[in-house]
Amino acid sequence: MIQNKSIIITGASSGIGAAAAKKLHQHGANLVLAARRKERLSQLQAELTGEGKVFVFEADVTSLENMQELAAFTLKTYGKIDVLFNNAGVMPLSYMKNKKIAEWYQMIDVNIKGVLNGFAAVSDHMLERNEGHVITTSSDAAHKVFPGSAVYSGTKHAVHAIMQGLKMEMAHTNIRFTAISPGAVATELTDSITDQDILDNMKEGMPFSPLDSENIADAVYYAVSQPLSVDVNEIVVRPNHQGS
């Protein structure tokens, strides 16, 4: 049951984050939607008219101070943090020879440091309550590497290791950890790609249909809705016909 659970969603302004917000709100969760694009968050907030409450918070996951402010706002608003959905991420794929160095560092900052900052911001509260749930959007790229994905896959391998490490270190508590690894999903994530070689290859299209964000939102809902005695550590969701 997720009725009245207090849930923070980062990267909530579009894609998987927005779809998860709609799914969880539909089932009565109280949400704080966080992203850098405040206008998009406000538009989403206006669409959510179910039972749960919805607040928005402009946040940059690369800033620990900003994430601490987000956690404090959630505690002031709802009195507790039941779930943190670490969903913010970037994916400017590129071939290593093209040396998109600024994009490498951006992926490290958002995809790795953002996850660490999110956990650091909520951990004291969850440990004090001896209850909580941290869900993180990992990737199919955490399980394999393909040309153009070296740095992105590296960040998602790191996320996978962080989530496994947290589970092992917190096994004596009631804090749960779930990594969700989507395959190809039709979102804005590819909009950040600037490597012309990658873009040219993408024009050929995929030999299968990508998932919708709602498919991943269903996985988030499944993880959140489990009883305290069940810890769903990892979910891998790929489109049918996408190779493993």
C-alpha positions in Angstrom: 0.0 0.0 0.0 1.3 3.5 -0.8 -1.7 5.5 0.4 -0.3 8.6 2.1 3.3 7.6 1.6 5.6 10.7 1.3 7.7 10.3 -1.8 10.4 12.5 -3.4 10.9 12.1 -7.1 14.0 13.8 -8.7 14.0 14.3 -12.5 10.3 14.6 -12.2 9.7 17.1 -15.0 9.5 14.6 -17.9 9.8 11.0 -18.9 10.1 8.3 -16.3 9.9 10.8 -13.4 6.7 12.4 -14.6 5.1 9.0 -15.4 6.0 7.7 -11.9 4.5 10.8 -10.4 1.2 10.2 -12.2 1.2 6.5 -11.2 2.0 7.0 -7.6 -0.3 10.0 -7.2 -3.2 7.9 -8.7 -2.7 5.5 -5.8 -2.8 8.2 -3.1 0.9 9.0 -2.5 1.9 12.4 -1.3 4.6 13.8 -3.6 7.4 16.3 -3.8 8.4 16.7 -7.4 11.9 17.9 -8.0 13.8 19.0 -11.1 15.6 22.0 -12.5 12.7 23.0 -14.8 10.2 24.6 -12.4 7.7 25.5 -15.1 7.5 21.9 -16.3 7.0 20.8 -12.7 4.2 23.3 -12.2 2.5 22.0 -15.4 2.7 18.4 -14.1 1.4 19.5 -10.7 -1.7 21.0 -12.3 -2.4 17.7 -14.0 -2.4 15.7 -10.8 -5.8 16.0 -9.3 -6.1 12.7 -7.3 -6.2 12.1 -3.6 -2.6 12.6 -2.8 -1.0 16.0 -2.2 1.6 17.4 -4.6 4.3 20.0 -4.1 7.1 21.0 -6.4 10.7 22.0 -5.6 13.3 23.4 -8.0 16.4 21.3 -7.3 19.8 20.4 -8.8 20.9 16.9 -7.7 24.5 17.9 -8.2 24.3 20.2 -5.2 24.3 18.4 -1.8 23.0 21.6 -0.2 20.1 21.8 -2.6 19.2 18.1 -1.9 19.4 18.8 1.8 17.0 21.7 1.3 14.7 19.4 -0.7 14.7 16.8 2.1 14.0 19.5 4.7 11.2 20.9 2.7 9.6 17.4 2.4 9.9 16.8 6.2 8.4 20.2 6.9 5.5 19.5 4.5 4.7 15.9 5.3 6.6 15.1 8.5 8.4 12.1 7.0 10.1 10.8 3.9 9.0 7.3 3.1 10.6 7.0 -0.4 13.3 8.8 -2.4 13.1 8.0 -6.1 16.6 9.0 -7.4 15.6 9.4 -11.1 17.5 12.4 -12.4 20.0 11.4 -15.1 21.7 12.4 -18.3 22.8 10.4 -21.3 24.9 12.3 -23.8 26.4 9.2 -25.5 29.6 9.8 -27.5 32.5 7.9 -28.9 35.6 8.2 -26.7 37.8 9.4 -29.6 35.6 12.5 -29.9 36.6 13.6 -26.4 33.3 15.1 -25.2 35.0 15.8 -21.9 32.5 18.3 -20.5 29.7 15.7 -21.1 31.7 13.0 -19.4 32.0 15.1 -16.3 28.3 16.1 -16.5 27.3 12.4 -16.4 29.5 11.8 -13.4 28.1 14.8 -11.6 24.4 14.0 -12.3 24.3 10.2 -12.5 26.7 9.3 -9.7 27.0 12.4 -7.4 23.3 13.0 -7.8 22.5 9.6 -6.4 25.0 10.0 -3.5 23.6 13.5 -2.7 20.1 12.1 -2.6 21.0 9.3 -0.2 23.0 11.7 2.0 20.1 14.1 2.2 17.6 11.5 3.5 19.7 8.9 5.2 19.7 10.4 8.7 16.0 10.7 8.8 15.5 7.1 7.5 18.0 5.7 9.9 16.3 7.6 12.8 12.9 6.1 11.8 14.5 2.7 10.9 12.3 2.8 7.8 12.5 4.1 4.3 13.0 3.2 0.7 15.6 4.5 -1.8 14.8 3.7 -5.5 17.3 4.6 -8.2 17.0 4.6 -11.9 19.9 2.6 -13.2 20.0 1.3 -16.7 20.4 -1.7 -18.9 23.8 -0.1 -19.6 24.8 -1.1 -16.0 24.8 -4.7 -17.3 26.5 -4.2 -20.6 28.6 -1.7 -22.6 28.1 -0.8 -26.2 30.0 1.5 -28.6 29.4 5.1 -27.5 28.2 4.2 -24.0 31.6 3.8 -22.2 31.2 6.7 -19.8 27.4 6.5 -19.4 27.7 2.7 -18.8 30.5 3.5 -16.3 28.2 5.8 -14.3 25.4 3.2 -14.3 27.8 0.5 -13.2 28.7 2.8 -10.3 25.1 3.3 -9.5 24.6 -0.5 -9.5 27.6 -0.9 -7.1 26.3 1.9 -4.8 22.9 0.4 -4.5 24.3 -3.1 -3.8 26.7 -1.6 -1.2 23.9 0.3 0.5 21.7 -2.9 0.6 24.6 -4.9 2.2 25.5 -2.1 4.7 21.8 -1.5 5.7 20.7 -5.1 5.8 20.1 -4.9 9.5 17.7 -2.0 9.1 14.2 -1.6 7.6 15.5 0.7 4.9 15.1 -0.9 1.4 17.0 -0.3 -1.8 15.8 -0.8 -5.3 17.7 -0.3 -8.6 15.5 -0.2 -11.7 17.4 -0.9 -14.9 15.3 0.1 -18.0 16.3 -0.9 -21.5 15.4 1.5 -24.4 12.7 3.9 -23.3 11.1 6.7 -25.4 12.0 9.8 -23.4 13.9 13.1 -23.8 17.1 11.4 -22.5 18.6 11.2 -26.0 18.0 14.9 -26.7 21.3 15.7 -24.9 23.4 13.7 -27.5 25.7 16.1 -29.5 28.1 13.5 -30.9 27.4 13.6 -34.7 28.6 10.0 -35.2 26.1 8.8 -32.6 23.3 10.9 -34.1 24.1 9.5 -37.6 23.9 6.0 -36.3 20.6 6.7 -34.5 19.0 7.7 -37.8 19.0 4.0 -38.8 16.5 3.5 -36.0 16.1 0.5 -33.6 15.0 -3.0 -34.7 12.4 -3.0 -31.9 9.9 -0.6 -30.3 11.2 1.2 -27.2 9.3 1.0 -23.9 7.0 3.9 -22.7 7.8 5.7 -19.5 4.7 4.3 -18.1 6.2 0.8 -18.3 8.9 1.9 -15.9 6.5 3.7 -13.7 4.7 0.4 -13.2 8.0 -1.1 -12.0 8.4 1.8 -9.5 4.9 1.3 -8.3 5.5 -2.5 -7.8 8.6 -1.8 -5.7 7.0 0.8 -3.6 3.8 -1.2 -3.0 5.5 -4.2 -1.5 5.1 -4.8 2.3 8.0 -4.0 4.6 9.0 -7.6 4.7 9.8 -7.6 1.0 12.8 -5.8 -0.5 12.9 -5.7 -4.3 16.6 -5.1 -4.9 16.6 -4.9 -8.7 14.2 -4.8 -11.6 15.4 -5.1 -15.2 12.8 -4.0 -17.8 13.6 -4.3 -21.5 11.5 -4.0 -24.6 10.5 -7.3 -26.2 13.1 -8.2 -28.9 15.8 -6.0 -27.3 18.8 -8.3 -26.8 20.2 -8.7 -23.3 
